[in-house]
Amino acid sequence: MAVEFGLLGVIEVRLGGRTVDVGHMRQRCVLAALLVDVGRAVPVDTLVDRVWGDRPPQRTKDTLYGYLSRLRQALRPAPEVTVARRPGGYVLDADPLSVDLHLFRDLVTRARAAGGPEAVALMWRALGLWRGEPFATVDVPWFDDQRRVLLRERLAAELDHIDLRLGAGDHGGLPAELAVKAREHPLDERLAGQLMLALYRAGRPSEALAHYQELRHRLAEELGADPGPRLLALHQRILANDPALLPSDPAPPAGAPAPSPPEAAPPAEVRSTTPRQLLAPPPYFVGRDAELAVLDKALAAQSGPRATLPVTVVCGIGGVGKTSLALHWAHRAQHRFPDGQLFVDLHGFTPSGEPADPGVVIRGFLDALGVGPGRVPAALDAQAALYRSLLAGRRVLVVLDNARDSAQVLPLLPGTPGCAVLITSRDQLTGLTAAHQVTHLTVGAFDPATAHELLAGRLGAERVAAEPRAAAELVGQCAGLPLALSVLAGRVTTNPVATLTALTEELRESSRLDALSTGEDATDVRAVLAASYRALDAGTARVFRQLVQGPGPDIGVAAAGSLTGLGPAGAHQALHRLRTRHLLQEHAPGRFAGHDLLRAYALEVAAGDDAEARAARLRVLDHYLRTAWAADRLLLPHRDPVRLPPMADGVRPEEITTHDRAMAWFGRERPALIAAVHLAARHGHDIHAWQLAWALTTFLTRRGRWSDVAAVHATALRAATRLGDAAAVNESYRVLALERIEAGDPAAARERLDQALSLAVSSGHTLSEAHTHLALGWLYEHTGDRAAALRHDELAVGLFTRLGHRAGLARALNAVAWDHVQTGGHRQAVARCEQALALQEELGDRRGQSDTLDTLGYAYQQLGEHTQALLCHERCLELHRALGHRFNEAEALVHLGEAHQALGDREAARRCYEQALDVFRDMEVNPARVAQTRALLDALG
């Protein structure tokens, strides 16, 4: 039975005309990813990337192997189809023409070569294979890229088919058909010309002229361009009522073969020349050793029956040095290509002008290869075929610089493996992988050392050494971008009185992009970035502008979904498009960032729409606040909650379900959350500012990040004061006091707590008063005033009891117990601890239990009941580690060491003290704590 694979629509398999069940969507994606490269090995990592993108399952390879096994079973009735493991990866062996995608391409190629009625029939058959969008319903970046390439191929085939029909005089039904396509592709000049010609032949010249005017206005408004010479010439001929535009013969009756338009015969002879088109190598080339090694390997000559054309895409943001790398390597490797080197700037992202037409480029290459003007075929396909024929059997390097997209590049690729192709682009050109074995090499900005080396090469080592601090600052201000460094170096070398120090001051005082302006599009950093921005579609450009409202150094997909209002799936697609254009870097899975110069440019283009910026900023603040609030409830569920403000439309907070995930989320998002506090305060979102600080407190204190605590709560205190929220002001006073206690500054802590207590009493906020007494007890315990500590802690017990606040009461009872331990009332301490533990166990308050167990263990230790103490401290340590409370973990280790030491186990005590020191060293703690623990360790000898 014949097997047929369908990719040009929903992914499907038909056997003997019947659809075969090949599994769920993800399993069908595996099948499709293999069918695109049918007969060729697909490496496992490539297969995983195609199927899952940046969201692979936890046991990725096991899952993949399971899918492959089930696919083999589903395809068993078709013995001519096999899925096998080869050294290079997995291969699906089948007749390529059993796959509609490959059959479509084969039919189109044959149609373009045939002409006449045969071409029309082949094109009809090719286009009839389409059942909808390729890989319908699949939403994965690689498939999205393939879909875009295939849709462009389909449009090109449809336009070729229309040319054939027009050439055969078959224009009767074309105006209506072309009008629909023109609405879908309003800027396509070839399509516009076909519609104008069809309308003219249908006796509707006024409509043809009106369509031309509509297109001309649209091109001017959207692209700042005029129609091309071909369309202009057609317009003039319609105005002149040129009879040559009418078909020479009427259309044949239905079913009769249509005559084909005449085509120029291929040239009989061409003279062979050796082109040497490379531009001069860059004079100041530094670094890039790893990238050069990749190029050496990727573009090595291939031979043998399975040899393929080596194609490498060097991609990266504008100004990062892609062309310099390509030219440096190409000159270094000239000996590998004795038959010549072709070079062209495709102007894909040139700040001014349009991308180069592949047809024009091919004609230039034919000229370089010795084909005279009179011998160039008229048809573009014939020109491309001649170009490939001339390169067959030769070893030529083709350098395609500054490519816009895969569609621009595909016609320029040789057809034989003896040649090699080196492409540079700001786009990743993933569409090339559908039909070619492509190596992608992403070029990043220089690290500080390499950037310094480039600056020294441009200015001279002595000049850079004379102003080392200024040179280092310039390197940082340029974000490692070679173009920016070269611009600054050029300013210094062309101005004999300029100094690096003066340049750094200018960069500090003005816009960096202004300082990096040259007035020339090719070297002006702002113009280079603008060219990449203008190449974006409207939706992606909006996301680029919005992302600059993100507070942190990077952003995750979920937060971007809220910031943009697109949701995670929509944001992920937009982030992927920005990443493929190198306007963002994915520096960790799911984490996206742009360098400082990109951020500066984004701020400029976002400045014109305050409403868009305000809405994005509020959404991202809402996202972080809602998610942080929910995560904090997992860390400290018995903490007094706060009432959140209404949530903006389009915000989708992250769902965090466990304590460990909450800690991990805070760890990832800490820089963004801290920045969000200050961003909110700067823009008048005072509720967000103090509530974000509130939500961060548990995590930051557990991690011992006291400088962060001080920073966010200083901002939160000002925000709460502006709001006139006494409870919020009191909260920040207390947290700032605790930070001062840990910093060894009790006087400042006392001042803040006195302010907090006075405010709580005057505002009648009893709960704040109770918490403040508890904080005062902690302060006096640290200063050694045990009586004052006990007095405040007992006041807290009374207030929490009156309020019926059981979690607070348990904490206060534990504090009183600790006071008793310090004053020798060990049995009283045990009794208070047992009261506290009973409450905490009933409430499920693990955080409270861990603190109380520490006090109880210490009390048993003082009573000489060391085994009981050991058990308490072991359980306490276990809880602190589970809760991620690093500071209390270190204290528990010290107390556990003391218990081991009391029981005579000096080695166990030594391990505990050493671990405690390791934890303290990773945190911001009072040096006295480290010294005390070090003394305990030293005393063991």
N, C-alpha and C positions, 0 to 999 in steps of 0.2 A: 504493500500500500504506500502511496506517495505521501510524504510528510511535507507540511508547509508551516513555516514559522512567520507569525505576524508581529511586527514591531511598529508599523505605521498606523497606529490606533491603539486599542487595548492590546496588551501583550497576550498572545494566544498561540496555541499549537493546534493544527488540524491534521488528522491522520485519515486518509481515505475520504476526505470531505467532512469528517466529523470532528468536533472540537474535543480536545483531550484535556482533562483536568491536570494541570501541572502545579497545583498548590496555591497557597495564599500569595498576596501581593509581593511580600519581600522575597519569597522563593522565586516568583516570576521575574523579579528584578535581577536575581543571580543569573537566570537563564538569559535574559536580555543582555546583561553585561558581557556574557560569553559570546552571544550571537553577533554582537557588533563587531567582534574580532574573530568571527568563525574561522576555524582552521589555524589560528595563531594562539600561542600561549599567553595567558593573562596571569601575571604574578598575583599571589594571594593578597598581598598588601594593596595592590591596585584594585583587585576585585572587592575587597572590603571597603575601600574608599568610594568606589562606584556605587555600591549598594547602600551603604550606611552614611557616607559623608563623615561628618565629625561627631556622629552619635552612634558609634558601634555598641553592640550589646556587651555585657560584662565578659562573657566567654565567647569572644567573637569567632575564633577559629573553629571551636566545637560546633557553634551554631551554623557556620558556613558549611562545614563538612556534612552536617545533617541535611542541609538543603540540597547539596550536591548528590548525596546518596538517594534522596527521594526523587530528584530529577532523573537520575539514571533509571529508577524503577518505572517512572511515568513514561519514559521514552523507550522502554524495552521492546514494545511492539514494532519499533522502527529500527531494525538492526543496522541500517546504514548510518545511524546517528550514534556517536559515542561521546561520553564525557570522561576524559582521562587526565591523569596527573603526569606532567612532563617536567623535565628539569627547570624550565622557565616559569612554570605555573600550571594552571588548568587550561585544557583545550577542549572545545566542543567541535568535533569533526563532523561535518555534514557538507552537502553540496551548497556552496554559497548562494546559488540561485534558488534554493528552497527558502531563503530568508527574504521577505518582501523588500526590506531595506536595500539589500545588495542587488536584488533583481531590478528594483527601481533604478539604481545607479547604472546598472549594465544596460538597461533599455534606453535610458537617456543618452548614454555615451554612444550607443549604436545609432540612435536617432540623429544625433548631431553629426555623425559621420556619413549618414545615408543620404539625407535630402529627399525631396519629392514625396510622393504618396507613401512610400515606405516609412519615411521619417514621421509623417503625420500619424500613421498607424502605430508606430512604436511609441510615440509620445502619448497617444491615447491610452495605450496599454499600461505605460508607466504610471500615468496619473491616476488610472483606475485602481491601482493597488492601494491607494490611500483610503483609510476608513475613518480618519479623524486626526487628532493631534498625535504625534509619535509618543509612545510610552504613556498613553493617556492615564491620568490619575496618579502618576508617580511624581512625588515631590522630593527629589534628592538633587543636590547641586550638579553632580555629573550628568544625570539624565536631563536636567534643565538645560545644560550647555548643549548636549547632543540635540535636544529638541529644537533649540534655536537655530543650530546649523542646518538641520534637516528641513525646517520650515523655509529657510532661505534657499536651499537647494530646490525645494518644491516650487517656490515662487519663480526662480530662474527657469525651471523647466516649463512652467505654465507660460511664461513670457516667450520662451523659445517656440512653444507650441502655437501661440498666437501669431508670432512672426511667420511661421509656416502657413498658417491658415490665411493670413493676409497676403502672403506671397502667392497663394493658390487662388486668390480672388474670393475666398470664403469669408465675407464680412457681415453677412446678413444678421446673425444673432449676436455679433460681438459688442455693439454699443452698450446694451444692457449688462452683459457679462463684465465688460471692462469698467463700467461705472461703479459696480460693486467693489471691484478690486481697487479702483482708484480711491474710494473712500477708506479702504483698509490701509492703503499705502499712499497717503496724500502727497508725499515728497518724491516719489519715484518718477524720474523724468522719462525713463524708457516706457513705463506703463502709460504715462500721460501722452507720450507720442503715439502709442498704439491706439489709445482711445480717440485722440484727435483725428488720426487717419481713418479709423473706422467710422467716426461720425461724418467726416468729409465724404467718404465713399457712399454713405447712406443718404447723402443729400442734405446733411445738416451742418453746413460749414459754420454758421453763426454759433452753434453750440460748441463746435471745435475751438473756435477763437475765444469763446467765453471761458472754456476750461483752461486754455493757455493763460488768460489774464488771472484767473483764480489761483493757478499754480504760481505764477510770477509774484503775486502779492504774498502768498504764503511763504515762499522761499525768502523773500525780502524780510518779512516779519520774524520768522522763526530762525533763519540761518544767516540773515544778512547777505544773501547771495542772489545772483541772477540765474535764469535758465542757461543751460549749457548751449554750445554752438549748434549741436544737432537739432535740439528742440527749437531753437531760434530760427534755424534754416527752414524747418518744417512749417513754422508759423508764417514765415515770409512766403513760402510756396502756396499755402492755403489762401493767404491774402491775395496772391497773384492768380489764384484759380488755376494753378499749374495742372494741365491735363495729364502730365506724366504720373501724377499721384493716383490716377484711376487705374484699376487693373487692366492689363492689355487684353485679356480674354475674360469673358464672363465665367463665373464660378461653375464648375461642372455639376451635373445633376447629382443628387444624393446617391452615394455608393460608387460613383465613378472616381477614378484616381485623379487627384489634383496635380497640376504641373508644379514643379519646384522652381524657386527663383534661381537665376543663373549664379554660379559662384566662380570666383577666380581660380584658375588652375594653380597648383603649387609650383613654385619655381623649379626649373630644370636643374639649375646649378647655383651653388653659393660658394663664395671663396672662404676659405677657412682662416680665421684670425685668432689670436690669443689675447682675450681682453684682460686688462690690468686696471680695474676700475676702483680699487680700494683707495679711500681717502688716506691722507698721511696719518701715521700712528700718533697717539697722544704723546706730547712731549714730557708730561709729568705723570707717569703711571706708577702707582704704589699699591702694595698689598695684592689681594685677590688671588693668592696662591691656590687656595682650595677651589675657587671657581675655575681657574685655568686648568687645574687637574681634571675637573669634570668635563670641560670642553675637549681636552686631549682624548679622553676616553670615549665620550659620546660621539665625536665626529671622526673617529678613526675609520679608515677605509674598510669596507666590507666586501667579502667575496663568497663564492659558494652558491648553491642552489637556493638557500633560504635567506640570502642577503637582502636587506631592505635599505631604502634611502635613509641615511642618518639625518635627522632633523632635530635641532636644538632651539628652544625658545628661551632667550634670556629676558626675564621680566622683572619689573620693579618700578617704583615710583619715578616720575620725571625728575631728572637732575641727579639720579643716584649713580650714574656712570655706566649705563648699559652699553652705549655706543663705544665709549672708550675701551671697555673690556673686549667688545667684539672686534674692534679694529686692532687692538694690541695682540689678541690671539691670532687673528687672521694674518697679520704680517709675520708673526712668529711661525705660523704653519704654512706659509706660501709654498714651501718645497713639496708639501703633500699634494698640491694641486697644480701640476705642471701645465695643464691646459687652460689655466686662467682663473681669474676671480671677477665675478660680477657683483656690483654693489649698487643699491638704489635706496634713497630715502623715500619711504612711502608716505610721509607726511601724515601719518595716522593721528598724531596729536600735536601737530604744529599749531601754535597759538593763532596764526593767521593763515587762511587758505584752506583748501579742501583736501581730503585724502587722495592720494594718487589713484588714478584709474588703472586697474590691472592691465587693461588692453594697451594703454599708453606705455606702461612699463615694459610689456612684452615687445612692443615695437622698438623700444630703446635697446632692449637686450638683443633683438635680431640685428639691429644696426651694429652693435658692438661685436656680434659674432660674424660680421661680414656679409650680411644679406643686404643687397642694394635696395633702394626705394622701389624700383620697378619690379622687384621680385617678391615683394611682401604680399601674401594673399589678402584678399579683401575681408574675408570673414574672420572674426576674432578666434573662433574655434580652430580654424585652419592655421592661424598665426601661432596659437598655443601648441598645436601639434607639430609645427615646423620647429619651434623653439625646443620642444622635448626631443625631437629627432636629432637636432644639431648637438645636443648634450649627450645623447646616447653613446656609450662607449668611451666617453671622455671623463677626465678627473678635473672637475671645475667646482670651485667654492662659490656658492650663491649667498650673498649677505643681504638680507632684507631688513633694513633699519626702520624703526619707528612704525611698526605695522598697527593698523587700527583693529582688525578683527580677522577671524579665520577665513571669511569669504574673500577678503582682499588678497590673502596669501595663497590660497589653494591653487589658483590658475598659474602661479609662478613657480610651482614646485617641479623639478625635473622628474623624469619617470624611471630613472635607472639608478642603482645603488652606487655607481662609481663616483657620483657627485656627492656633495654634502651641502646642507642648508643651515645657515645660522641666522636666526631671526631675533630682533629686539622689539619689545613692545611693553607698554604699560598694562596690557591685558594679558591674561595667562594663555589665551588662544586654545582653550581646552577642546574646542571643536575640531582641531587638527587630529586629535587622537582617534577619531572615528575611522580614518583610513590610513593613518601613518603611525609608525613607532616614533614617538616624540619624547625627548628629554626636556623637562622643564627645570630651568635654573633660575632661582629667585635671588636677585642681588639686593642686599640690604645696605643700610648706611654704614659708614666706617665706624669702627670703635675709636675711642679717644686717641690711642697711640698711633693708629694709621692716619687718622685725620691730622694729627700733629705732624706726621711725616710728610703729608701732602703740603701742608702749610709751609713747612721748612723747605720743601723742594721748590715751591713757587717764590718764596721770599728770600731764601738763603738761611742756612742754619744759624749764622751769626746774628742776623737781625731778630730771629725768633728767640734765640737764647738771651738777647739783651732785654726782652720784655716777657719773661716766662709766665707771669700771672695773667697778663693781658692775652697772650697766645692761648693759654688754657681756657680762658673765658670765651674767646672767639670760637674755639672748637666746640664748646658747649652750646653757644648761641646758634651755631649752624646745624645742630642736631646730627652731626656726622655726614651731612649731605655734601658730596664733592662739588656740585655746582655752586652751592652757597659759599663754600670755602674758597673756590676759585674766584668768585666775584669779589669777595673781600680782599683777597690777595691782589687782584687786579687794581682795586682802588688804591692800595698802598703803593704798588709798583709804578702807577701812573701819576702819583702825587708825591714829589720828593720831600715835602714837609709833613706828610701824614705819619702818624705813629699808631701802633697797635693799641696803645692805651686810649688815645683819642677815639679810635674806632669803637672800642668797647663801651666808652661813655655814650657815644651816639646810639649804639644799639640799646642801651639801657633806657635812654631818654625818649626815643622815638620808636615807631613801629619797626620791627625787625625787617619786615618785607620792604618798607621804604628804604632802609639802609642797604638792602640787597638788590635794589633796582639798578638796572643798567640802561634802560631805555631801548633795549633791543630784545625782540621777542624770544630769540633763541637762547639768550643767557639771562633774562630777567626771571628771577625765582618766582615772583608773583604770576607772571605770564605763563610760565611752565606749569604751575599748579592750576591756573585757570583753564588751561587747555584740557587737562584731565577732567576738571569739574564740568566743563561745557559738554564733554562727550557723554555725560551721564543722562539717562532718561529722567523725566521730571520727578518721578517718585523717589528714585534713588538720590537725586540731587537734594530733595527735601530732607531725606534721612541724614545725608552728609551735613546739612546745616543744623539739623536738630541735635545731632550727637554731641556737638560742642557744648550743649547745655548739661551734659553728664558731668557730675562733680569730680569724679575720680580720675586717676591716671589711665584707667581702662574701664571697660564695661562688658558685662555678660549679656547673653542673648535675652534672658528674661527681663532684665532691667531695660535693655534697648527696646523690647516689645512694648513696655509701658511708656517709655520716653517718647516713642514715635506714635503710639496709639495703634500700632499694627498688630500687636500680639506677638508671641514668640515665633510662630511660623513665618509670618510676614517679615518680621525684623530679621530673622535668620537669612531669608532670601536676599534682603537688601544688604545686610552685612557681607554676605558672600559676594554680591556684585561689587561692592566697594573693595573687598579684598582682592578680587580678581583684577581690578583696575589699580591695585596697590595704593589706594587712598586710605586703607586701613591695613594693619598687620594683625594676624591672629597669633599672638606671641605664646599663648597656651591654649589648649583645647577649649573652645567656647569663650575665650577672652580676647577682646578686640581693642586696639589702641592705634593712634596715629602720632607721628612725632611732632615736636613742638612747632615746626614751621607749618605743617599741615593744619594744626590747631589754630595758629595765628590766621591762616587764610580762611579757615572755616568761620572764625569769628567775624572776619570782614564781610563775607558773603551773607552771614546770618544777620548782620546788623540792620539790614533794610526791612526786616519783618519782626517788629517787637511782639506782636500778638502771637506769632508762631513760636517765638523763643519763650515767651511767658508760659504758654500752654505746655510746651515740652518740659520746661523746668518744673512746673507744678506736678506734672504726671510722674516724673522720675523721683521727685521728693516724696510724693505719695507712695510710690512703689517701695522705696527704701524704708520709709516709716512703717508701713503696714507689714512688710516682711520682717523687719527688725523687731517690731512689737510682738509678732507671733513667735519668732524664734526665742525672744527673751522669756516668753511665757513657758517655753519648754525648759529653759535653763533654770528658772526660778519661779515655779508655778504659784507659789504662795506670796509672791511680792504684790504689794498694793498696785492694782492696774491704774492706767490713766485712760481718759476718754479721748478717742482719736477724732480729728476733724473729718467732715464728709470727704469721700474719695472722688477724685475727678473721673470723668468718663474716659474709658480706654485704658485704665490701669488694671493690670492683672498681677497681683502680688504672687510671689513664689509660695508654693505649698511645701512646708518643711514639717516633717512628721515625727522626728526623733531628736533626742538630746544631742546625739553625736553629729547629726546632720546640721543642727542649729549651730554647734560650735564650729563645724567646718565652714558653714556659710559665713558666719561672722569673720572667720579667719581670712576667707577669700575677699570679702567685701570691706574689710576694716578701712583701708585707705579711702575708698569711695564714701563710706558712711561718715567718717570724720570730716572729709571735705564737704559732704552734704550739710552738716551742721552749720558750717561757716557760710556756705552758699545760701542756705535758707535765710540766715540772719541778714546777709547783705541785701537780699531782695525783698525783705519785709515779711517773710513767712516765719514769724516768731514762734507760732505754735509748733511748726515742724522742727525748728531749731532746738527748742528745749526738749521736745519729746524724743527726737532722735538721740540727743545726748543721754536722756533717761534710758532709752532702750539699749544703748551701748554700754552702760555702766557695769552691768553684771559681767559681760565678757571681758571688758578691759581690766577690771579689778582681778578677775580670776587669772588673767594672763600677766598681771603685774605691770601693766603698761600705764604707769602713773602720770607720765608726762602727757599722754593722750587724754587721760582723765581730766587733768588740769586744763588742757586746751579747750576741750569740748564744753566743759561745764563753766568756764569763764564766759564763753559765748552764750551758753544757755542761760546763765544768770542775767546777763544783760537783756536777753530776749524776754525772759520771764518778768523782769522788772518793767519792761515796756508794756507787757500785757497786763500788769497789775495782778498777777496770779500769785497769791501769798504762798500757797502750797508748793508751787513750782519753784519759787525763789528759795523757800526753805529746803527743798530737796537739793538744789545746787549748792547752797551754803554747806549742807552736811557732807556732800560728796567732796567738795573742795577742802573741807576740814580733814576728812580722812586722808586725802592726798598729802596734806601738810604733815599729818602725824607720821605717815610712812616716810616723808622726806626729812624727818627729824626737826621739824619746826613747830613745837607745841604752842608757842605764843600766837602764831598766825592761825593755827587751828582753833585755839580758844576764842580768838576774836570772831571767827566765822560762826562758831557754834553759839556764842553769846548773841550774835545778831539773829541767828536762826531761832533761838529760844524766845527772844523778845518778840519776834514777828509772829511766832506760833501762838503765844499767849495773847498778844494784842488782837490777832485776827480770829481768836477763838477756835483755832484748828487743833483739836486735842490729839488727833493722830500724829500730826507733825510734831507736837510737843513731846509725845511719847518717844518717837524715833530720835528726837534731838537729845533727850535725857540718856537714851541708850548710847548715842555717839559721845556724849560728855563722859559717860562712864568709861568708855574705851580710851578716851583721851587721858583721864586721870589715872587709869591703870598704867598707861605708858609712862606717865611722869612720876609714878610711885606714890601718889596720894590715894592710898587704898580706901580710906574712910570716905573721901569725896566720890570715888568710883562706886562704892557700895550704895551711897546715898542716892546718886542719880539712877543707878540700875534698879533700886527698889521703887523709886518714883515711877520708872518706866513700867515695872510690874503692875503697880496700882492703876496706872492709866490704861494699859492694855486690857487689864481685867475689867475695868469699868466699860470699855468699848466692846468687850466680847471678842477681841481680836486675838484668836488662839495662836496663830503663827507668831505674832509679835510677842505674846506672853511667853511662849516657849523660848524664844530668843532671849528675852529679858531674864527668865529663870536661869538659863545657862550662864548669862553674864554675872548674875548674883553668885552662882556656884563658883565661877572663876575668882570672884572677889574673896569668897570664903577660903578657897585654896590658898590664896596669897597671904591671908591673915591667920592661917593655921586651923581654920574650921573645916577640916577635911571631911568629917562625917556629915556635916551640914551641906557641904558641897555635893557629896554623893546623893543625898536626899533630893536636893534641888535638880540635879542632873536627871534623876529617875523620873521626877515630875515632868521635866522638859521632854525627855525621850518618849514618855507615854503619849504626850500630845503630838509630837512629831511623827511617831509611828502611825498614830490614828489618822493624821492628815496626809501621810505619805510624803513628808517633807524631808527628802534625802539631804538637801543642803543643810538644814537645821540639825539633822541627826549627826552629820559628820562633825560639826562644830562641838556638839554636846558630847559625843564620844571622845573627842580630844580632851575636853575638860575632865570627863569622868576617868579617863585613863591616867591623866596627870594626878588626880586626887588619889586614885589607888596607888600610884607610884609613891606619893608622899606617905601613904599609910603602910608602905612596905609590902603591899599585895602585888608583887611584880608580875605574876602570871596573869592576873586579871587586867593589869595595866597593859601588858603586851597584847592581849586579845582585843582590848578597846582600840589601841593604836593601830593594830593591823586592819581592823574593820574601818576605822577612820581613814586610813591611807587608801584603802580600796575605794571608798566613796569619793574622796577628793580626786583620785585619778579618773574615776568614771565621770565625774562632773567637769573635769578639765580645769580644776582650780589649782593652778601651778603654785601660787604662793602658799596656800594652806597645805598643799602636798609636801612642800619643803619643810614646813613646821612640823607636820605629822612625822616625817622621816627623822627629824631631830629627836622628837619625843620617843619614837620607836627605838632609836639608837640608844637612848638613855635607859629604856626598859631592858633591852638586850644586855647592856653593860651591867645593869644591876643584877641580872641573872647570870653574869659571868661569861657571856658569849661576846668576847671582844671583837672577833672577826665580823660577826653580824652587825655589831655596833659601828665598826669602821665602814662597812658597806653603806649603811644608812647615812652616816655623816657625809661620806663622799658623794652620794647621790643628791643629798640636800644641797651641798655646795654647787654641784652641777646645775641644779634648778635655779638657785639664787643667782648664779653668774649669767643666766639667760634672761634675767629680769632686771627691772629698775627697783632695787631695794636699798634700804638704808645700809650703808657699809658696816654699821655696827652689828647687824645680823650675821653678815658674812664672817666678821671677826669672831663673834661668839661661837659660831659653828666650827670655824677653823681651830679655835682653842680646844674645843671638845675632841676634835680629831687628833690634834697634836698631843693631847694628854694621854692618848692611848699608847703613845710611843711608837 
